[in-house]
Amino acid sequence: MVDNFEDRITRGLAQWITFVEVNEAAETVRIGLTHHPEIGATEKLINFADVMKVDSDWSDRDDDCMESLFGAHEDHDGEHTRYAIHTEQRVLQIWTRQIATIVETDQPGSRIGQTQTCPMCGASSPSGVSHCATCGESLLGTEGEIYRDGKLLVMHKTAKLPYRCLKTNQAADLWLRRKFVWHAPWLYLLILFPGLLFYILIALIVQRRATIQIPLSREASWRRWRGIWTGWGLVLGGIALIFAAIAFQDGRARDFPAWFLIGGLLAIVVGAIVGVITSSIVSASRIEKEFVWIQGGHPDYLAQFPDWVKRF
């Protein structure tokens, strides 16, 4: 008989946390779990309502990786319940006045069994449908200012993108948290004069940052991971070739180690480039005080937003 919180959410299977969403205004917390981290799609939601307090540093992470669930505990104390979610890196603690609910789902943030109302005609549609079946109005919904500037997506740093894959314009399955850093391109000239160290110091001072949640489909997520694995494979293969070149330097095949050394160095460089490009998914072409320009989005995804008007 399943009689504790950890058993209810794991069912005896290893789980990874895909996202943690805290809504202070609504006093709710949602935690996504998956048993298939290689896919990345949220398969289970833990919903906390009537939340009193949250102790979590999840949003302060330096990367967007999922974290494996090590343990989960539920402690009742009078009028409230304390939940502790343990990973290898951190502990998430949540105090609520209600018992947490667990929902099986294929989509993080989906509201199973609920409907949404079209802002244009007032017709009801199932939650997660992208357009109204009656009038065709978009039901994707956005939070904050989002525009298109040619082939670029322009969004306020605090805006939330519609839950549809930015790369393919298909239904989204997960959120990818990306940290962007940008500075004016002409600063690269400082590498030539007065030098690399001076460029690094100036870039650290003037660079601008933005953290954006990118909606992705399983297909786009799989392509990203495939590129990352390919990059790592090339890097490790290049290192192996370099060690082989050193090991075969015995004077009997002088050209053999040389070719291994050249091939190893080339594989490392190519692997690093492939890994960086594929892991980024999209990139920032410009960041200002409030807005960020993102390149790499699907044209059909960009088409739903109004044109950007330059501001003075």
C-alpha positions as CSV (number, residue, x, y, z in Angstrom):
1,M,0.0,0.0,0.0
2,V,1.3,3.4,-1.0
3,D,1.3,5.5,2.2
4,N,4.0,8.2,1.9
5,F,4.6,11.2,-0.2
6,E,7.8,9.9,-1.9
7,D,6.1,6.7,-2.9
8,R,3.1,8.6,-4.3
9,I,5.3,10.7,-6.6
10,T,7.9,8.1,-7.7
11,R,5.9,4.9,-7.8
12,G,9.3,3.2,-7.3
13,L,10.8,4.8,-10.4
14,A,13.7,7.2,-10.6
15,Q,12.5,10.8,-11.2
16,W,14.1,14.1,-12.4
17,I,12.8,17.6,-11.7
18,T,12.1,19.4,-15.0
19,F,10.9,22.7,-13.6
20,V,9.8,24.6,-10.5
21,E,7.2,27.3,-10.8
22,V,6.4,29.6,-7.9
23,N,3.4,32.0,-8.2
24,E,3.5,34.2,-5.2
25,A,0.3,36.1,-6.2
26,A,-1.8,33.0,-6.5
27,E,0.0,31.3,-3.6
28,T,0.8,28.2,-5.7
29,V,3.8,26.1,-6.5
30,R,4.2,23.5,-9.3
31,I,7.0,21.0,-9.7
32,G,7.4,19.0,-12.9
33,L,8.9,15.4,-12.9
34,T,9.9,13.0,-15.5
35,H,11.2,9.4,-15.6
36,H,12.8,9.9,-19.0
37,P,15.4,12.7,-18.7
38,E,16.7,12.0,-22.2
39,I,13.5,13.2,-23.7
40,G,12.9,16.1,-21.2
41,A,9.1,16.2,-21.3
42,T,7.3,16.6,-18.0
43,E,5.3,13.5,-17.2
44,K,4.0,14.4,-13.7
45,L,3.0,17.5,-11.9
46,I,3.0,18.1,-8.1
47,N,0.6,21.0,-7.4
48,F,0.8,22.9,-4.1
49,A,-2.0,25.3,-3.3
50,D,-2.6,27.8,-0.5
51,V,1.2,28.0,0.0
52,M,2.4,29.9,3.0
53,K,6.2,29.9,2.5
54,V,8.7,28.6,0.0
55,D,12.4,28.1,0.7
56,S,14.1,27.4,-2.7
57,D,17.1,28.6,-4.7
58,W,16.0,26.8,-7.8
59,S,15.8,30.0,-9.9
60,D,19.4,30.9,-8.9
61,R,20.9,27.9,-10.7
62,D,23.8,28.5,-13.1
63,D,22.5,26.1,-15.7
64,D,19.2,24.7,-17.1
65,C,19.9,21.0,-16.3
66,M,17.3,18.8,-14.7
67,E,18.2,17.5,-11.3
68,S,17.5,13.9,-10.0
69,L,15.1,13.5,-7.2
70,F,16.8,12.0,-4.1
71,G,14.0,12.1,-1.7
72,A,10.6,13.7,-0.8
73,H,9.0,14.1,2.6
74,E,5.7,15.3,3.9
75,D,5.3,16.5,7.6
76,H,2.0,17.5,9.1
77,D,2.2,20.0,11.9
78,G,-1.2,21.3,13.1
79,E,-2.8,23.5,10.5
80,H,-0.1,23.3,7.9
81,T,2.1,20.8,6.1
82,R,5.8,21.0,5.2
83,Y,7.1,19.4,2.1
84,A,10.8,18.8,1.5
85,I,12.0,17.9,-2.0
86,H,15.7,16.7,-2.1
87,T,18.1,16.7,-5.0
88,E,21.8,16.2,-5.0
89,Q,22.3,20.0,-5.2
90,R,19.6,21.5,-3.1
91,V,16.5,21.1,-0.9
92,L,13.2,22.7,-1.8
93,Q,10.9,23.3,1.2
94,I,7.3,24.3,0.8
95,W,4.8,25.1,3.6
96,T,1.1,24.8,2.7
97,R,-2.3,24.7,4.3
98,Q,-3.5,22.0,1.8
99,I,-2.3,18.6,0.8
100,A,-0.4,18.5,-2.4
101,T,-2.0,16.9,-5.5
102,I,-0.2,14.8,-8.1
103,V,-1.3,14.8,-11.7
104,E,0.0,12.7,-14.6
105,T,0.5,14.9,-17.6
106,D,2.4,15.1,-20.9
107,Q,2.8,18.8,-20.8
108,P,4.2,21.0,-18.0
109,G,1.7,23.6,-16.9
110,S,-1.3,22.0,-18.7
111,R,-4.6,22.4,-16.9
112,I,-6.2,19.0,-17.3
113,G,-10.0,19.1,-17.7
114,Q,-10.1,22.9,-17.8
115,T,-11.1,25.2,-20.6
116,Q,-10.0,28.6,-21.8
117,T,-12.2,31.5,-23.0
118,C,-11.5,33.2,-26.3
119,P,-10.8,37.0,-25.8
120,M,-12.4,37.8,-29.2
121,C,-15.7,35.8,-29.3
122,G,-16.1,34.4,-25.8
123,A,-16.2,30.7,-27.0
124,S,-14.8,28.0,-24.7
125,S,-11.9,25.7,-25.9
126,P,-10.0,23.0,-24.2
127,S,-6.9,24.2,-22.3
128,G,-3.7,23.9,-24.5
129,V,-5.5,24.5,-27.8
130,S,-3.6,27.2,-29.7
131,H,-6.5,28.9,-31.7
132,C,-10.2,29.3,-31.1
133,A,-12.2,26.9,-33.3
134,T,-15.0,29.5,-33.6
135,C,-13.2,32.6,-34.8
136,G,-9.6,31.6,-35.2
137,E,-8.2,34.0,-32.5
138,S,-4.9,33.0,-31.0
139,L,-5.2,31.4,-27.5
140,L,-1.5,31.1,-26.9
141,G,-1.4,34.0,-24.6
142,T,1.7,36.1,-23.6
143,E,2.8,37.9,-20.5
144,G,4.7,41.1,-21.2
145,E,5.8,42.9,-24.4
146,I,6.8,40.6,-27.3
147,Y,7.4,41.8,-30.9
148,R,9.1,40.7,-34.1
149,D,11.8,42.7,-35.8
150,G,12.3,41.1,-39.2
151,K,13.7,37.6,-38.5
152,L,14.3,38.5,-34.8
153,L,12.1,38.1,-31.8
154,V,12.1,41.1,-29.5
155,M,10.8,40.6,-26.0
156,H,10.9,42.4,-22.6
157,K,13.2,40.7,-20.2
158,T,10.3,39.9,-17.9
159,A,7.9,38.7,-20.6
160,K,6.8,35.1,-20.9
161,L,6.7,33.5,-24.4
162,P,3.6,31.6,-25.6
163,Y,3.8,27.8,-24.8
164,R,4.6,26.7,-28.3
165,C,8.0,25.6,-29.6
166,L,10.1,28.6,-30.6
167,K,12.2,26.5,-33.0
168,T,9.5,24.4,-34.8
169,N,6.2,26.2,-34.0
170,Q,4.9,22.8,-32.8
171,A,3.2,22.1,-29.5
172,A,5.8,22.6,-26.7
173,D,6.8,19.9,-24.2
174,L,9.2,21.7,-21.9
175,W,10.8,25.0,-20.9
176,L,14.5,25.6,-21.4
177,R,16.1,28.3,-19.3
178,R,18.8,30.2,-21.2
179,K,21.1,32.9,-19.9
180,F,22.2,35.4,-22.6
181,V,25.3,37.7,-22.4
182,W,25.9,40.4,-25.0
183,H,28.0,43.4,-25.7
184,A,28.6,45.6,-28.7
185,P,30.5,43.7,-31.5
186,W,33.1,46.5,-32.0
187,L,34.5,45.6,-28.6
188,Y,36.2,42.6,-30.2
189,L,38.6,45.0,-31.8
190,L,40.1,45.5,-28.4
191,I,41.6,42.0,-28.7
192,L,43.9,43.3,-31.4
193,F,44.8,46.4,-29.4
194,P,45.5,46.9,-26.6
195,G,45.1,43.1,-26.0
196,L,43.0,40.2,-24.8
197,L,43.2,41.0,-21.1
198,F,42.0,44.6,-21.6
199,Y,39.1,43.3,-23.8
200,I,38.0,40.8,-21.0
201,L,38.0,43.6,-18.4
202,I,36.0,46.0,-20.5
203,A,33.6,43.3,-21.7
204,L,32.9,42.2,-18.1
205,I,32.0,45.8,-17.2
206,V,29.8,46.7,-20.1
207,Q,28.1,43.4,-21.0
208,R,24.4,43.0,-20.6
209,R,22.5,40.0,-19.4
210,A,19.1,38.4,-19.8
211,T,17.5,35.1,-18.6
212,I,14.7,33.8,-20.8
213,Q,12.5,30.7,-20.6
214,I,12.4,29.1,-24.1
215,P,9.5,26.8,-25.0
216,L,10.6,23.7,-26.9
217,S,9.1,20.6,-28.4
218,R,10.5,17.1,-27.9
219,E,11.9,17.2,-31.4
220,A,13.8,20.4,-30.9
221,S,15.0,19.2,-27.5
222,W,16.3,15.9,-28.9
223,R,18.2,17.8,-31.7
224,R,19.8,19.9,-29.1
225,W,21.0,16.9,-27.0
226,R,22.1,15.0,-30.1
227,G,24.3,18.0,-31.0
228,I,25.7,18.2,-27.5
229,W,26.5,14.5,-27.5
230,T,28.1,14.8,-31.0
231,G,30.3,17.7,-29.8
232,W,31.4,15.8,-26.7
233,G,32.2,12.8,-28.8
234,L,34.4,14.8,-31.1
235,V,36.2,16.4,-28.2
236,L,36.9,13.1,-26.4
237,G,37.9,11.5,-29.7
238,G,40.3,14.3,-30.3
239,I,41.9,13.9,-26.9
240,A,42.2,10.2,-27.6
241,L,44.0,10.9,-30.9
242,I,46.5,13.3,-29.1
243,F,47.3,10.6,-26.5
244,A,47.7,8.1,-29.3
245,A,50.1,10.4,-31.1
246,I,52.2,10.8,-28.0
247,A,52.2,7.0,-27.4
248,F,53.4,6.2,-30.9
249,Q,56.3,8.5,-31.0
250,D,58.9,5.7,-31.1
251,G,60.7,6.8,-34.3
252,R,59.3,4.0,-36.5
253,A,56.4,6.0,-38.0
254,R,57.2,9.7,-37.7
255,D,54.3,10.9,-39.8
256,F,51.8,8.7,-38.0
257,P,51.8,10.6,-34.7
258,A,51.8,14.0,-36.5
259,W,48.6,13.2,-38.3
260,F,47.1,11.9,-35.1
261,L,48.1,15.1,-33.4
262,I,46.6,17.4,-36.1
263,G,43.4,15.3,-36.4
264,G,43.0,15.4,-32.6
265,L,43.4,19.1,-32.4
266,L,41.0,19.6,-35.3
267,A,38.4,17.3,-33.7
268,I,38.5,19.2,-30.4
269,V,38.0,22.5,-32.1
270,V,35.1,21.2,-34.3
271,G,33.5,19.5,-31.3
272,A,33.6,22.6,-29.2
273,I,32.0,24.7,-31.9
274,V,29.3,22.1,-32.6
275,G,28.6,21.8,-28.9
276,V,28.3,25.5,-28.3
277,I,26.1,26.1,-31.3
278,T,23.7,23.3,-30.8
279,S,23.4,23.7,-27.0
280,S,22.4,27.4,-27.3
281,I,19.3,26.7,-29.5
282,V,18.8,30.4,-30.0
283,S,21.1,33.4,-29.4
284,A,20.9,37.0,-28.4
285,S,21.8,39.4,-31.2
286,R,21.3,42.5,-29.0
287,I,20.4,43.2,-25.4
288,E,19.3,46.6,-24.1
289,K,18.2,47.8,-20.6
290,E,14.7,46.3,-20.9
291,F,14.5,44.3,-24.2
292,V,16.4,41.4,-25.8
293,W,16.6,40.5,-29.5
294,I,16.7,36.8,-30.1
295,Q,17.6,35.1,-33.4
296,G,16.8,31.5,-34.4
297,G,13.1,31.4,-34.0
298,H,10.7,29.8,-36.5
299,P,9.1,32.3,-38.9
300,D,5.6,31.1,-38.2
301,Y,6.2,31.5,-34.4
302,L,7.3,35.1,-35.0
303,A,4.4,35.9,-37.3
304,Q,1.9,36.0,-34.3
305,F,3.5,39.1,-32.8
306,P,3.2,42.7,-33.9
307,D,6.1,44.5,-35.6
308,W,8.6,46.2,-33.4
309,V,8.5,50.0,-33.4
310,K,11.8,51.7,-32.6
311,R,11.7,53.7,-29.4
312,F,13.5,56.9,-28.6
